[in-house]
């Protein structure tokens, strides 16, 4: 599936994902349990941010 986003939509999505990624990374660092699912989510968010940056 392809989703087309305007520049404003990309900027808003990046604005929402940046702090989420930071919070997610803090949760991973503070976790004493299996973090493989959190790492997978982190990778997905990073990939999305990369796609947004590429335009």
N, CA, C and O atoms as a Maestro MAE file, in Angstrom:
{
 s_m_m2io_version
 :::
 2.0.0
}

f_m_ct {
 s_m_title
 :::
 protein
 m_atom[220] {
  # First column is atom index #
  i_m_mmod_type
  r_m_x_coord
  r_m_y_coord
  r_m_z_coord
  i_m_residue_number
  s_m_chain_name
  s_m_pdb_residue_name
  s_m_pdb_atom_name
  i_m_atomic_number
  :::
  1 25 0.837 -1.165 0.000 1 A "UNK " " N  " 7
  2 3 0.000 0.000 0.000 1 A "UNK " " CA " 6
  3 2 0.890 1.239 0.000 1 A "UNK " " C  " 6
  4 15 1.904 1.288 0.696 1 A "UNK " " O  " 8
  5 25 0.510 2.208 -0.765 2 A "UNK " " N  " 7
  6 3 1.235 3.465 -0.845 2 A "UNK " " CA " 6
  7 2 0.358 4.577 -0.297 2 A "UNK " " C  " 6
  8 15 -0.822 4.681 -0.633 2 A "UNK " " O  " 8
  9 25 0.947 5.398 0.543 3 A "UNK " " N  " 7
  10 3 0.240 6.555 1.081 3 A "UNK " " CA " 6
  11 2 0.990 7.796 0.628 3 A "UNK " " C  " 6
  12 15 2.191 7.927 0.866 3 A "UNK " " O  " 8
  13 25 0.290 8.690 -0.015 4 A "UNK " " N  " 7
  14 3 0.907 9.935 -0.445 4 A "UNK " " CA " 6
  15 2 0.624 10.995 0.608 4 A "UNK " " C  " 6
  16 15 -0.515 11.170 1.042 4 A "UNK " " O  " 8
  17 25 1.676 11.699 1.013 5 A "UNK " " N  " 7
  18 3 1.555 12.734 2.028 5 A "UNK " " CA " 6
  19 2 2.041 14.062 1.481 5 A "UNK " " C  " 6
  20 15 3.016 14.120 0.733 5 A "UNK " " O  " 8
  21 25 1.361 15.114 1.856 6 A "UNK " " N  " 7
  22 3 1.825 16.453 1.494 6 A "UNK " " CA " 6
  23 2 3.017 16.798 2.377 6 A "UNK " " C  " 6
  24 15 3.305 16.098 3.348 6 A "UNK " " O  " 8
  25 25 3.701 17.873 2.036 7 A "UNK " " N  " 7
  26 3 4.842 18.311 2.844 7 A "UNK " " CA " 6
  27 2 4.406 18.621 4.269 7 A "UNK " " C  " 6
  28 15 5.127 18.311 5.218 7 A "UNK " " O  " 8
  29 25 3.253 19.218 4.428 8 A "UNK " " N  " 7
  30 3 2.726 19.526 5.762 8 A "UNK " " CA " 6
  31 2 2.433 18.250 6.545 8 A "UNK " " C  " 6
  32 15 2.720 18.171 7.739 8 A "UNK " " O  " 8
  33 25 1.873 17.271 5.883 9 A "UNK " " N  " 7
  34 3 1.568 16.001 6.546 9 A "UNK " " CA " 6
  35 2 2.847 15.278 6.957 9 A "UNK " " C  " 6
  36 15 2.917 14.704 8.044 9 A "UNK " " O  " 8
  37 25 3.858 15.306 6.088 10 A "UNK " " N  " 7
  38 3 5.146 14.687 6.427 10 A "UNK " " CA " 6
  39 2 5.770 15.377 7.631 10 A "UNK " " C  " 6
  40 15 6.282 14.713 8.532 10 A "UNK " " O  " 8
  41 25 5.731 16.705 7.651 11 A "UNK " " N  " 7
  42 3 6.297 17.466 8.765 11 A "UNK " " CA " 6
  43 2 5.566 17.153 10.072 11 A "UNK " " C  " 6
  44 15 6.198 17.003 11.118 11 A "UNK " " O  " 8
  45 25 4.261 17.057 10.011 12 A "UNK " " N  " 7
  46 3 3.478 16.751 11.208 12 A "UNK " " CA " 6
  47 2 3.764 15.339 11.703 12 A "UNK " " C  " 6
  48 15 3.897 15.117 12.907 12 A "UNK " " O  " 8
  49 25 3.858 14.401 10.797 13 A "UNK " " N  " 7
  50 3 4.156 13.020 11.184 13 A "UNK " " CA " 6
  51 2 5.542 12.914 11.801 13 A "UNK " " C  " 6
  52 15 5.728 12.206 12.791 13 A "UNK " " O  " 8
  53 25 6.511 13.606 11.230 14 A "UNK " " N  " 7
  54 3 7.859 13.619 11.798 14 A "UNK " " CA " 6
  55 2 7.844 14.245 13.186 14 A "UNK " " C  " 6
  56 15 8.503 13.755 14.103 14 A "UNK " " O  " 8
  57 25 7.096 15.318 13.335 15 A "UNK " " N  " 7
  58 3 6.984 16.005 14.627 15 A "UNK " " CA " 6
  59 2 6.389 15.073 15.693 15 A "UNK " " C  " 6
  60 15 6.764 15.153 16.863 15 A "UNK " " O  " 8
  61 25 5.491 14.215 15.301 16 A "UNK " " N  " 7
  62 3 4.880 13.266 16.235 16 A "UNK " " CA " 6
  63 2 5.795 12.071 16.516 16 A "UNK " " C  " 6
  64 15 5.841 11.570 17.639 16 A "UNK " " O  " 8
  65 25 6.518 11.621 15.497 17 A "UNK " " N  " 7
  66 3 7.340 10.421 15.651 17 A "UNK " " CA " 6
  67 2 8.653 10.678 16.391 17 A "UNK " " C  " 6
  68 15 9.143 9.795 17.095 17 A "UNK " " O  " 8
  69 25 9.230 11.872 16.245 18 A "UNK " " N  " 7
  70 3 10.507 12.169 16.909 18 A "UNK " " CA " 6
  71 2 10.437 11.982 18.430 18 A "UNK " " C  " 6
  72 15 11.265 11.261 18.986 18 A "UNK " " O  " 8
  73 25 9.472 12.611 19.120 19 A "UNK " " N  " 7
  74 3 9.414 12.397 20.573 19 A "UNK " " CA " 6
  75 2 9.009 10.965 20.939 19 A "UNK " " C  " 6
  76 15 9.427 10.445 21.973 19 A "UNK " " O  " 8
  77 25 8.201 10.337 20.093 20 A "UNK " " N  " 7
  78 3 7.819 8.948 20.356 20 A "UNK " " CA " 6
  79 2 9.049 8.053 20.320 20 A "UNK " " C  " 6
  80 15 9.213 7.175 21.167 20 A "UNK " " O  " 8
  81 25 9.916 8.282 19.332 21 A "UNK " " N  " 7
  82 3 11.139 7.493 19.229 21 A "UNK " " CA " 6
  83 2 12.017 7.706 20.459 21 A "UNK " " C  " 6
  84 15 12.588 6.755 20.992 21 A "UNK " " O  " 8
  85 25 12.120 8.930 20.898 22 A "UNK " " N  " 7
  86 3 12.916 9.231 22.086 22 A "UNK " " CA " 6
  87 2 12.356 8.507 23.317 22 A "UNK " " C  " 6
  88 15 13.105 7.906 24.087 22 A "UNK " " O  " 8
  89 25 11.055 8.570 23.490 23 A "UNK " " N  " 7
  90 3 10.414 7.867 24.617 23 A "UNK " " CA " 6
  91 2 10.621 6.360 24.519 23 A "UNK " " C  " 6
  92 15 10.872 5.696 25.524 23 A "UNK " " O  " 8
  93 25 10.516 5.834 23.329 24 A "UNK " " N  " 7
  94 3 10.703 4.406 23.102 24 A "UNK " " CA " 6
  95 2 12.128 3.986 23.457 24 A "UNK " " C  " 6
  96 15 12.335 2.950 24.088 24 A "UNK " " O  " 8
  97 25 13.099 4.785 23.055 25 A "UNK " " N  " 7
  98 3 14.492 4.475 23.365 25 A "UNK " " CA " 6
  99 2 14.749 4.533 24.872 25 A "UNK " " C  " 6
  100 15 15.523 3.736 25.401 25 A "UNK " " O  " 8
  101 25 14.111 5.461 25.552 26 A "UNK " " N  " 7
  102 3 14.235 5.530 27.012 26 A "UNK " " CA " 6
  103 2 13.612 4.300 27.663 26 A "UNK " " C  " 6
  104 15 14.155 3.763 28.628 26 A "UNK " " O  " 8
  105 25 12.482 3.856 27.141 27 A "UNK " " N  " 7
  106 3 11.822 2.664 27.675 27 A "UNK " " CA " 6
  107 2 12.699 1.434 27.480 27 A "UNK " " C  " 6
  108 15 12.770 0.574 28.358 27 A "UNK " " O  " 8
  109 25 13.359 1.349 26.343 28 A "UNK " " N  " 7
  110 3 14.267 0.224 26.079 28 A "UNK " " CA " 6
  111 2 15.418 0.249 27.073 28 A "UNK " " C  " 6
  112 15 15.779 -0.777 27.649 28 A "UNK " " O  " 8
  113 25 15.988 1.431 27.266 29 A "UNK " " N  " 7
  114 3 17.134 1.554 28.168 29 A "UNK " " CA " 6
  115 2 16.755 1.224 29.614 29 A "UNK " " C  " 6
  116 15 17.565 0.666 30.354 29 A "UNK " " O  " 8
  117 25 15.541 1.563 30.012 30 A "UNK " " N  " 7
  118 3 15.113 1.358 31.389 30 A "UNK " " CA " 6
  119 2 14.518 -0.030 31.640 30 A "UNK " " C  " 6
  120 15 14.296 -0.417 32.787 30 A "UNK " " O  " 8
  121 25 14.263 -0.769 30.572 31 A "UNK " " N  " 7
  122 3 13.571 -2.051 30.705 31 A "UNK " " CA " 6
  123 2 14.494 -3.149 31.210 31 A "UNK " " C  " 6
  124 15 15.665 -3.236 30.839 31 A "UNK " " O  " 8
  125 25 13.927 -3.977 32.063 32 A "UNK " " N  " 7
  126 3 14.658 -5.139 32.562 32 A "UNK " " CA " 6
  127 2 14.081 -6.431 31.984 32 A "UNK " " C  " 6
  128 15 14.405 -7.530 32.433 32 A "UNK " " O  " 8
  129 25 13.233 -6.276 30.994 33 A "UNK " " N  " 7
  130 3 12.612 -7.455 30.374 33 A "UNK " " CA " 6
  131 2 13.097 -7.586 28.937 33 A "UNK " " C  " 6
  132 15 13.930 -6.807 28.473 33 A "UNK " " O  " 8
  133 25 12.570 -8.569 28.254 34 A "UNK " " N  " 7
  134 3 12.919 -8.781 26.854 34 A "UNK " " CA " 6
  135 2 12.490 -7.556 26.041 34 A "UNK " " C  " 6
  136 15 11.316 -7.187 26.039 34 A "UNK " " O  " 8
  137 25 13.424 -6.947 25.369 35 A "UNK " " N  " 7
  138 3 13.122 -5.735 24.609 35 A "UNK " " CA " 6
  139 2 13.101 -5.961 23.097 35 A "UNK " " C  " 6
  140 15 13.135 -4.998 22.330 35 A "UNK " " O  " 8
  141 25 13.046 -7.204 22.666 36 A "UNK " " N  " 7
  142 3 13.106 -7.461 21.220 36 A "UNK " " CA " 6
  143 2 11.930 -6.821 20.484 36 A "UNK " " C  " 6
  144 15 12.105 -6.302 19.382 36 A "UNK " " O  " 8
  145 25 10.743 -6.851 21.072 37 A "UNK " " N  " 7
  146 3 9.585 -6.223 20.425 37 A "UNK " " CA " 6
  147 2 9.753 -4.707 20.385 37 A "UNK " " C  " 6
  148 15 9.378 -4.062 19.406 37 A "UNK " " O  " 8
  149 25 10.317 -4.139 21.450 38 A "UNK " " N  " 7
  150 3 10.553 -2.702 21.471 38 A "UNK " " CA " 6
  151 2 11.616 -2.308 20.453 38 A "UNK " " C  " 6
  152 15 11.500 -1.264 19.811 38 A "UNK " " O  " 8
  153 25 12.647 -3.130 20.300 39 A "UNK " " N  " 7
  154 3 13.684 -2.857 19.301 39 A "UNK " " CA " 6
  155 2 13.102 -2.947 17.886 39 A "UNK " " C  " 6
  156 15 13.468 -2.160 17.014 39 A "UNK " " O  " 8
  157 25 12.219 -3.882 17.664 40 A "UNK " " N  " 7
  158 3 11.586 -4.008 16.348 40 A "UNK " " CA " 6
  159 2 10.748 -2.761 16.059 40 A "UNK " " C  " 6
  160 15 10.746 -2.252 14.937 40 A "UNK " " O  " 8
  161 25 10.047 -2.280 17.066 41 A "UNK " " N  " 7
  162 3 9.250 -1.064 16.900 41 A "UNK " " CA " 6
  163 2 10.158 0.147 16.664 41 A "UNK " " C  " 6
  164 15 9.850 1.010 15.843 41 A "UNK " " O  " 8
  165 25 11.266 0.200 17.383 42 A "UNK " " N  " 7
  166 3 12.234 1.278 17.195 42 A "UNK " " CA " 6
  167 2 12.751 1.282 15.753 42 A "UNK " " C  " 6
  168 15 12.836 2.338 15.125 42 A "UNK " " O  " 8
  169 25 13.090 0.121 15.240 43 A "UNK " " N  " 7
  170 3 13.569 0.013 13.855 43 A "UNK " " CA " 6
  171 2 12.510 0.485 12.864 43 A "UNK " " C  " 6
  172 15 12.830 1.150 11.879 43 A "UNK " " O  " 8
  173 25 11.258 0.142 13.124 44 A "UNK " " N  " 7
  174 3 10.166 0.553 12.253 44 A "UNK " " CA " 6
  175 2 9.998 2.073 12.268 44 A "UNK " " C  " 6
  176 15 9.827 2.690 11.216 44 A "UNK " " O  " 8
  177 25 10.045 2.668 13.442 45 A "UNK " " N  " 7
  178 3 9.911 4.126 13.543 45 A "UNK " " CA " 6
  179 2 11.077 4.815 12.842 45 A "UNK " " C  " 6
  180 15 10.883 5.810 12.144 45 A "UNK " " O  " 8
  181 25 12.285 4.291 13.025 46 A "UNK " " N  " 7
  182 3 13.452 4.869 12.351 46 A "UNK " " CA " 6
  183 2 13.305 4.764 10.835 46 A "UNK " " C  " 6
  184 15 13.656 5.698 10.113 46 A "UNK " " O  " 8
  185 25 12.799 3.656 10.356 47 A "UNK " " N  " 7
  186 3 12.595 3.488 8.916 47 A "UNK " " CA " 6
  187 2 11.558 4.481 8.392 47 A "UNK " " C  " 6
  188 15 11.730 5.063 7.321 47 A "UNK " " O  " 8
  189 25 10.490 4.666 9.150 48 A "UNK " " N  " 7
  190 3 9.471 5.640 8.754 48 A "UNK " " CA " 6
  191 2 10.054 7.045 8.712 48 A "UNK " " C  " 6
  192 15 9.805 7.794 7.768 48 A "UNK " " O  " 8
  193 25 10.826 7.403 9.726 49 A "UNK " " N  " 7
  194 3 11.445 8.723 9.733 49 A "UNK " " CA " 6
  195 2 12.404 8.898 8.556 49 A "UNK " " C  " 6
  196 15 12.501 9.982 7.981 49 A "UNK " " O  " 8
  197 25 13.103 7.832 8.208 50 A "UNK " " N  " 7
  198 3 13.988 7.874 7.050 50 A "UNK " " CA " 6
  199 2 13.223 8.117 5.760 50 A "UNK " " C  " 6
  200 15 13.649 8.899 4.910 50 A "UNK " " O  " 8
  201 25 12.096 7.444 5.623 51 A "UNK " " N  " 7
  202 3 11.260 7.638 4.429 51 A "UNK " " CA " 6
  203 2 10.702 9.059 4.379 51 A "UNK " " C  " 6
  204 15 10.628 9.670 3.313 51 A "UNK " " O  " 8
  205 25 10.310 9.575 5.544 52 A "UNK " " N  " 7
  206 3 9.794 10.933 5.584 52 A "UNK " " CA " 6
  207 2 10.869 11.946 5.190 52 A "UNK " " C  " 6
  208 15 10.589 12.916 4.486 52 A "UNK " " O  " 8
  209 25 12.075 11.718 5.639 53 A "UNK " " N  " 7
  210 3 13.186 12.623 5.318 53 A "UNK " " CA " 6
  211 2 13.517 12.579 3.826 53 A "UNK " " C  " 6
  212 15 13.898 13.591 3.238 53 A "UNK " " O  " 8
  213 25 13.368 11.406 3.225 54 A "UNK " " N  " 7
  214 3 13.672 11.252 1.802 54 A "UNK " " CA " 6
  215 2 12.609 11.911 0.922 54 A "UNK " " C  " 6
  216 15 12.847 12.221 -0.245 54 A "UNK " " O  " 8
  217 25 11.425 12.115 1.518 55 A "UNK " " N  " 7
  218 3 10.365 12.804 0.798 55 A "UNK " " CA " 6
  219 2 9.608 11.905 -0.092 55 A "UNK " " C  " 6
  220 15 8.678 12.344 -0.768 55 A "UNK " " O  " 8
  :::
 }
 m_bond[219] {
  # First column is bond index #
  i_m_from
  i_m_to
  i_m_order
  :::
  1 1 2 1
  2 2 3 1
  3 3 4 2
  4 3 5 1
  5 5 6 1
  6 6 7 1
  7 7 8 2
  8 7 9 1
  9 9 10 1
  10 10 11 1
  11 11 12 2
  12 11 13 1
  13 13 14 1
  14 14 15 1
  15 15 16 2
  16 15 17 1
  17 17 18 1
  18 18 19 1
  19 19 20 2
  20 19 21 1
  21 21 22 1
  22 22 23 1
  23 23 24 2
  24 23 25 1
  25 25 26 1
  26 26 27 1
  27 27 28 2
  28 27 29 1
  29 29 30 1
  30 30 31 1
  31 31 32 2
  32 31 33 1
  33 33 34 1
  34 34 35 1
  35 35 36 2
  36 35 37 1
  37 37 38 1
  38 38 39 1
  39 39 40 2
  40 39 41 1
  41 41 42 1
  42 42 43 1
  43 43 44 2
  44 43 45 1
  45 45 46 1
  46 46 47 1
  47 47 48 2
  48 47 49 1
  49 49 50 1
  50 50 51 1
  51 51 52 2
  52 51 53 1
  53 53 54 1
  54 54 55 1
  55 55 56 2
  56 55 57 1
  57 57 58 1
  58 58 59 1
  59 59 60 2
  60 59 61 1
  61 61 62 1
  62 62 63 1
  63 63 64 2
  64 63 65 1
  65 65 66 1
  66 66 67 1
  67 67 68 2
  68 67 69 1
  69 69 70 1
  70 70 71 1
  71 71 72 2
  72 71 73 1
  73 73 74 1
  74 74 75 1
  75 75 76 2
  76 75 77 1
  77 77 78 1
  78 78 79 1
  79 79 80 2
  80 79 81 1
  81 81 82 1
  82 82 83 1
  83 83 84 2
  84 83 85 1
  85 85 86 1
  86 86 87 1
  87 87 88 2
  88 87 89 1
  89 89 90 1
  90 90 91 1
  91 91 92 2
  92 91 93 1
  93 93 94 1
  94 94 95 1
  95 95 96 2
  96 95 97 1
  97 97 98 1
  98 98 99 1
  99 99 100 2
  100 99 101 1
  101 101 102 1
  102 102 103 1
  103 103 104 2
  104 103 105 1
  105 105 106 1
  106 106 107 1
  107 107 108 2
  108 107 109 1
  109 109 110 1
  110 110 111 1
  111 111 112 2
  112 111 113 1
  113 113 114 1
  114 114 115 1
  115 115 116 2
  116 115 117 1
  117 117 118 1
  118 118 119 1
  119 119 120 2
  120 119 121 1
  121 121 122 1
  122 122 123 1
  123 123 124 2
  124 123 125 1
  125 125 126 1
  126 126 127 1
  127 127 128 2
  128 127 129 1
  129 129 130 1
  130 130 131 1
  131 131 132 2
  132 131 133 1
  133 133 134 1
  134 134 135 1
  135 135 136 2
  136 135 137 1
  137 137 138 1
  138 138 139 1
  139 139 140 2
  140 139 141 1
  141 141 142 1
  142 142 143 1
  143 143 144 2
  144 143 145 1
  145 145 146 1
  146 146 147 1
  147 147 148 2
  148 147 149 1
  149 149 150 1
  150 150 151 1
  151 151 152 2
  152 151 153 1
  153 153 154 1
  154 154 155 1
  155 155 156 2
  156 155 157 1
  157 157 158 1
  158 158 159 1
  159 159 160 2
  160 159 161 1
  161 161 162 1
  162 162 163 1
  163 163 164 2
  164 163 165 1
  165 165 166 1
  166 166 167 1
  167 167 168 2
  168 167 169 1
  169 169 170 1
  170 170 171 1
  171 171 172 2
  172 171 173 1
  173 173 174 1
  174 174 175 1
  175 175 176 2
  176 175 177 1
  177 177 178 1
  178 178 179 1
  179 179 180 2
  180 179 181 1
  181 181 182 1
  182 182 183 1
  183 183 184 2
  184 183 185 1
  185 185 186 1
  186 186 187 1
  187 187 188 2
  188 187 189 1
  189 189 190 1
  190 190 191 1
  191 191 192 2
  192 191 193 1
  193 193 194 1
  194 194 195 1
  195 195 196 2
  196 195 197 1
  197 197 198 1
  198 198 199 1
  199 199 200 2
  200 199 201 1
  201 201 202 1
  202 202 203 1
  203 203 204 2
  204 203 205 1
  205 205 206 1
  206 206 207 1
  207 207 208 2
  208 207 209 1
  209 209 210 1
  210 210 211 1
  211 211 212 2
  212 211 213 1
  213 213 214 1
  214 214 215 1
  215 215 216 2
  216 215 217 1
  217 217 218 1
  218 218 219 1
  219 219 220 2
  :::
 }
}
